[in-house]
Amino acid sequence: MGATVNAGGAFSGLGYVVARRERGESDLSVALLLEDGSVRWTTARAGAKSTRRFGAGLSAFTRYRVSFARSGAGGRSERIDEAIVDRAFAGIHTDLRRMAAAGVLSAVARDMGGELAHDEGIYLAYDQALDRIERADSLGCGAEIVRFFIVTFEHAGHGVVRDRCVRCDREAPWERSVTYRADAGGVLCARCGGGPFVVRSGERAALEAVLAGDDAQFAPWMLRWITYVGAPHARLGVECTESAVRYW
């Protein structure tokens, strides 16, 4: 059964908790990445205590079937009525690198989700990435961070240009080193002023291999590259990546 929206605008469908804050002794505010691609903050009354209505305490890295209820004058307020566990990614919690990688993905999803209305692409990318992270080794976890950044950026219209200069469109042959400028959105050639982040030819080959699915080519410098090129569009994701780099 897919997502549904009732006459009052309330959503019922699958979603992930990508941020969670306690309000008072028992209430929670949560940011949900929903299967329609939206990210919304809402409230779960007694969410910190009621495991009957809110499975696993509305925890991270768990897929829920969520339903909302309207309250207040004219039904202007929305809160989570029920959240049933649809799938728990238990393997993520058994390894620090898996948890770190999944945490980065949650932050990036919160940054990028909802930029395109009613588009499920980022939700699907997140759902599939968690599935892979649950079984991944150290290299695989790092590679998933890199791929998720690039996939979500491209999906939201912020693709990082890697094969040519973003200003003059001059080709950047793969056997040569390139420089990146974050606020330009990718490679910037010397004629156009260049950029401060250098990626050498061998590193470019390894990066493209990782983006194509080869976990074995992952190297920690790729996380530093991500924090540089991702800064203009994913502040929370970049902050989480900077904190997670130490695990690699």
KETOR-362142 format. One line per 10 residues: number of its first residue (from 1); their letters; for each residue x, y, z of C-alpha. Coordinates in Angstrom, 3 decimals. Each point is the difference from the previous one (the first is absolute). Example, Ala and Ser with C-alpha at 12.3 -4.5 7.8 and 13.67 -1.06 7.14 Angstrom:
! residues 2
1> as> 12.300,-4.500,7.800; 1.370,3.440,-0.660
***
This chain:
! residues 248
1> mgatvnagga> 0.000,0.000,0.000; 1.448,3.358,-1.030; -0.263,3.426,1.562; -3.427,1.594,0.306; -1.196,3.513,0.822; -3.480,0.411,1.421; -2.418,2.851,-0.614; 1.509,1.976,2.855; 3.490,-0.273,-1.446; 1.309,-2.516,2.545
11> fsglgyvvar> 2.611,-2.457,-1.278; 0.101,-3.746,0.551; 2.916,-2.011,-1.353; 3.629,-0.993,0.448; 2.631,2.250,1.492; 3.262,0.309,1.904; 0.895,2.084,3.048; 2.952,2.152,-1.124; 0.082,2.270,3.067; -1.438,-0.280,3.511
21> rergesdlsv> -0.348,2.461,2.877; -1.522,-0.451,3.443; -2.686,2.440,1.081; -0.627,-0.057,3.713; -0.068,-3.341,1.789; -1.691,-2.152,-2.626; -0.858,1.817,-3.231; 2.227,-0.119,-3.076; 0.530,2.216,-3.013; 1.180,-2.027,-2.964
31> allledgsvr> 0.991,0.747,-3.575; -1.318,-2.686,-2.331; 1.212,-0.846,-3.484; -3.217,-1.280,-1.560; -0.399,-2.234,-3.025; -1.408,2.856,-2.083; 3.390,1.712,0.315; -1.075,2.634,2.515; 1.718,0.768,3.286; -2.237,1.300,2.759
41> wttaragaks> 0.358,0.811,3.677; -2.848,-1.191,2.161; -0.828,-1.009,3.565; -0.489,-3.353,1.683; -1.844,0.439,3.267; 1.468,-2.326,2.626; 2.302,-1.258,-2.765; 2.845,-0.628,2.438; -2.131,-2.343,2.109; -2.787,-1.536,-2.088
51> trrfgaglsa> 1.584,-2.999,-1.730; -3.483,-1.321,-0.748; -0.811,2.878,-2.380; 3.563,0.837,-1.012; 2.013,-3.130,-0.707; 3.642,-0.049,1.154; -0.433,3.471,1.440; 0.149,1.694,-3.432; 3.656,-0.909,-0.357; 2.386,0.726,-2.847
61> ftryrvsfar> 0.823,-2.473,-2.796; -3.443,-1.578,0.255; -2.660,0.081,-2.701; -3.445,0.818,1.346; -3.534,-0.042,-1.272; -1.169,3.345,1.309; -3.442,1.509,0.283; -0.820,3.558,1.014; -2.895,1.606,1.821; -1.280,3.574,-0.110
71> sgaggrseri> -0.678,1.966,3.159; -0.647,3.528,1.186; -2.480,2.558,-1.313; -0.977,-0.955,-3.508; 2.497,-2.854,-0.012; 2.884,2.362,-0.646; 2.509,-1.985,2.060; 1.392,-3.364,-1.046; 1.546,-2.691,2.141; 1.000,-3.639,-0.359
81> deaivdrafa> -2.875,-2.213,1.007; 1.795,-3.333,-0.400; 3.332,-1.342,-1.267; 0.322,-3.741,-0.622; 3.391,-1.545,-0.745; 0.089,-1.174,-3.617; 3.671,-0.988,0.015; 2.768,0.311,2.580; 3.561,0.189,-1.340; 1.460,-1.690,3.058
91> gihtdlrrma> 3.387,-0.650,-1.605; 0.727,3.726,-0.174; 0.066,0.221,3.791; 2.680,-2.699,0.315; 2.841,2.043,-1.516; 1.155,3.569,0.653; 0.892,0.673,-3.631; -3.409,-1.192,-1.141; -1.670,2.262,2.540; 2.197,2.925,-1.027
101> aagvlsavar> -0.744,-0.515,-3.694; -3.742,-0.369,0.588; 0.059,3.128,2.163; 1.618,1.975,-2.819; -2.619,-1.258,-2.439; -2.775,1.105,2.363; 1.464,3.498,0.206; 0.390,0.257,-3.778; -3.558,-1.260,-0.520; -1.238,2.649,2.412
111> dmggelahde> 1.948,2.650,-1.940; -1.088,-1.093,-3.460; -3.355,-1.703,0.454; -3.052,1.963,-1.030; 1.780,2.258,-2.515; -2.051,-1.639,-2.752; -3.677,-0.232,0.892; -1.582,-3.451,-0.145; 3.184,-1.683,-1.234; 1.010,-3.245,1.668
121> giylaydqal> 3.565,-0.168,-1.339; 1.899,1.026,3.143; -2.197,-2.231,2.189; 0.739,-2.993,-2.240; 3.736,0.783,-0.046; 0.022,0.191,3.812; -1.997,-3.206,0.387; 2.316,-1.929,-2.339; 3.169,1.449,1.544; -1.024,-1.094,3.505
131> drieradslg> -0.565,-3.497,-1.337; 3.573,-0.092,-1.350; 1.552,1.610,3.085; -1.545,-2.662,2.239; 2.320,-2.575,-1.621; 2.924,2.245,-0.973; 3.573,-0.100,1.224; 2.073,3.107,0.756; 0.717,0.801,-3.649; -3.606,-0.588,-0.991
141> cgaeivrffi> -1.289,2.363,2.688; 2.290,2.786,-1.146; -0.885,-0.600,-3.634; -3.720,0.255,0.781; 0.508,3.474,1.455; 1.726,1.185,-3.167; -2.591,-1.525,-2.311; -2.952,1.278,2.015; 1.279,3.575,-0.070; 0.466,-0.080,-3.754
151> vtfehaghgv> -3.269,-1.809,-0.762; -2.106,2.313,2.148; 1.748,3.109,-1.305; -0.627,-1.035,-3.585; -3.590,-0.881,0.787; -0.618,3.407,1.588; 1.602,1.866,-2.901; 3.348,0.737,1.661; 2.169,-2.481,-1.899; 3.782,0.291,0.463
161> vrdrcvrcdr> 1.694,0.410,-3.405; 3.032,-2.296,-0.145; 0.971,-0.319,-3.693; 0.230,3.605,-1.216; 0.349,3.604,1.131; -3.273,1.311,1.347; 0.594,3.464,-1.457; 1.544,-0.415,-3.447; -1.084,-3.623,-0.608; 3.564,-0.960,-0.895
171> eapwersvty> 0.478,-3.768,0.276; 2.044,-1.324,2.936; 1.706,-3.198,-1.275; -0.116,-2.800,2.569; 3.770,-0.526,-0.120; 0.599,3.505,1.391; -0.361,1.567,3.424; -2.838,2.465,0.573; -0.936,2.643,2.544; -3.433,0.535,1.521
181> radaggvlca> -1.728,3.152,1.131; -2.997,-0.722,2.224; -1.984,3.152,-0.716; 0.366,-0.637,-3.735; -1.430,-3.503,0.231; 2.961,-2.078,-1.180; 3.228,0.033,-1.995; 1.473,3.408,-0.853; 2.851,0.170,-2.514; 3.094,2.199,0.363
191> rcgggpfvvr> -1.247,2.391,-2.696; -3.082,0.692,2.115; 1.934,0.480,3.214; 0.249,-3.564,1.281; -1.146,-1.204,3.395; 1.626,-0.814,3.362; -0.804,-3.739,0.153; 2.293,-2.127,-2.170; -0.901,-3.512,-1.159; 2.800,-1.826,-1.797
201> sgeraaleav> -0.514,-2.265,-2.991; 0.294,-3.263,1.969; -2.370,1.334,2.634; -2.511,0.951,-2.701; 0.048,-3.568,-1.296; -0.569,-1.385,3.496; -2.831,2.461,0.659; -1.799,-0.908,-3.210; 0.406,-3.697,0.843; -1.615,0.572,3.405
211> lagddaqfap> -2.867,1.918,-1.584; -0.458,-2.921,-2.389; -0.330,-2.412,2.944; 3.558,-1.194,0.727; 0.311,0.214,3.799; 3.612,-1.240,-0.068; 1.179,3.283,-1.548; -1.284,2.137,2.883; 2.574,2.169,1.789; -0.535,2.436,2.931
221> wmlrwityvg> 0.992,3.048,-2.087; -3.302,-0.446,-1.857; -1.858,0.975,3.173; 2.037,3.219,0.167; -0.866,0.638,-3.649; -3.680,-0.531,0.811; 0.116,2.478,2.895; 1.498,2.567,-2.381; -2.279,-0.371,-3.020; -3.063,-0.651,2.167
231> apharlgvec> 0.287,3.075,2.208; -2.230,2.326,-2.068; -3.029,-2.292,0.122; 0.248,-2.449,2.931; 1.187,1.767,3.149; -1.187,-2.691,2.417; 1.325,-2.782,-2.205; 3.410,1.649,-0.198; 0.134,0.508,3.781; -0.840,-3.668,0.603
241> tesavryw> 2.581,-1.125,-2.564; 2.689,2.111,1.646; -0.823,-1.695,3.317; -0.056,-3.466,-1.596; 3.333,0.271,-1.869; 1.905,-1.245,3.061; -1.531,-3.476,-0.429; 1.904,-0.410,-3.242
***
